[in-house]
Amino acid sequence: GILKMEEMAEWVGSHTHWLMQTWLMSVLREVPWLTVTLGSSAFFFFLETYLDLRQIRQLLTGNQPSVLQRWITIDTRRMKRINAWSIMQLMYGRTEATLQFIGECFVISYHILVWFWDLSLYILETCGMGAEYQLTRGMVFIWIVSFASSMSRVPFHLFRIVCVDTHFDMRHTWAIVKVWFIQQTKLFLVSVSLGTPLVTAVLGLLTWDYSFYWFYTCLFTSCVAVFFNDIYHFITPFFIHLTPLPEGPLRTKICELSHQLNFPLSEILILEEKNADPQIAHSNAFLMGFRFSKKIVLYDLLVKQLSEKEILAILGHEIGHHKQYHTYKTLFLHLFGLGMFIFMFSRIIKLPEFYYAFGFPSVDASVGLILFAYLYSAFANVTHWITNMSKRSHEFEADLYAVQNNLAKLENALIKVHANNTANLMPDPWYAHYYYSHPSLAERLEHIESAKQQQQPQPSTQQQQQQGTSATAATHPTASGELAGNASVIRPKPKKASAREEKSGVHQKKLQHNTATAHHATSEVPER
């Protein structure tokens, strides 16, 4: 009786799996794939357009968050120029996205991809091969589509450089175009040398007839992603120019901080902005290398415009990412999204109705990969949003790590970095949650202030009465004029005098002292 029950359970399980597969395939055959692809792309296009309009409205109003009002005073005239620049960038980006959306709809609706597929066969026949070289034809088709997609973006990049970034300053324009052309050439060579064998291997795995072939494909792509994540520091010097940080007080203090925090520091490098990609020319710092041998990379602009204590605070933040395993957590989210892509693709890769909807007469893994990429690109925005949410929480955790290790200049450093990068200090909440991988300056300052208040012991009632208003000045170091001359966008909030001080003339003496302090802080910071 037990054997019969086991056989019956096995029979029910196998037939249930067969029924589920049959039902799923019948549902997938009835899906209007062309309509779903265009409809999902249109939905996210109009959603992003709405978010851009919200951001433009936020830039036009220019209401400063209450948290920033306690820390800095914004130069209204300068901020209006920055907001106008941001609005121009948004309008240009939305125009580019609109034209690309129209082009994508045209390519899919009028079966341009089918013409590319026939072109791949013509190229093979020209080279003395035929349709029996299925894998080779698939790779040729993928490279044709990739090349056409890249060339369609070239006019937009050049227009951005000439009209938006340099404002028709031709001497500066040619220098940026030269750097951009060199970077794109290097990227093309790396893509051809590394991408071709990897994509060929993936196509070979996707054409298997074995069970769970999608799992083996996910395993292979995950191993490749982890491998390139570890050797990233070997590829980076091919695109940007890095030089070792010279011996001096800054290098000594960074080494001492690394030893104090038990950070496996192997090298400290400077990224020279003049040789870097124009799109990343700003103040920043990041880590790269293996888990047990890390390199610190500092932008030269960061070293010039921040003090040593502020640089140490920024590095404490970056070391916090290392201590909290944020790189691997983010990598896991990317691998999860990639696994979902491959699993969903495996459900329809051999479905003829999917190919018929786009005008293709037969089933092919390379064609299916390109078609499903168009379909999945819209839904990838959801995984991108989830990844951004995770990254924002990581930034808060890294800030907390720096505060817990008594790196007190983190607020000053964040304010200077945002000012130097002409970052948007007042983003729309919806726009920021959809696009931004980092919290806004107001959110980070509020979080740091809250963390410091939790660390401080609660004073008694008598001590609170004795401290008075001095506690507010101690909590916000920028009120002392420390950041007065750093940037023209933000200035420290002036401290108001009491009525008794105004009568006794003490207020005039404090103003003179603050002016001298601000002049001294300005002389220590080089001009932009």
RATANOR-V73101 format. One line per field, one symbol per residue. ss: DSSP state (a for helix, b for strand, c for the rest). Layout:
ss->???
//
This chain:
ss->caaaaaaaaaaaaaaaaaaaaaaaaaaaacccaaaaaaaaaaaaaaaaaaaaaaaaaaaaaccccaaaaccbbbcaaaaaaaaaaaaaaaaaaaaaaaaaaaaaaaaaaccaaaaaaaaaaaaaaacccccccaaaaaaaaaaaaaaaaaaaaaaaaaaaaaaaaccccaaaaaaaaaaaaaaaaaaaaaaaaaaaaaaaaaaaaaccccccaaaaaaaaaaaaaaaaaacaaaaacccccbbbccccaaaaaaaaaaaaccccbbbbbbbcaaaccaaaccccbbbbbbccbbbbbbbaaaaaaccaaaaaaaaaaaaaaaaccaaaaaaaaaaaaaaaaaaaaaaacccaaaaaccccccccaaaaaaaaaaaaaaaaaaaaaaaaaaaaaaaaaaaaaaaacccccaaaaaaaaaaaccccccccaaaaaaacccccaaaaaaaaaaaaaaacccccaaaaaaaccaaaaaacaaaacccccccccbbbccccccaaaaaacaaaaaaaaaaaaaaaaaaacccc
//
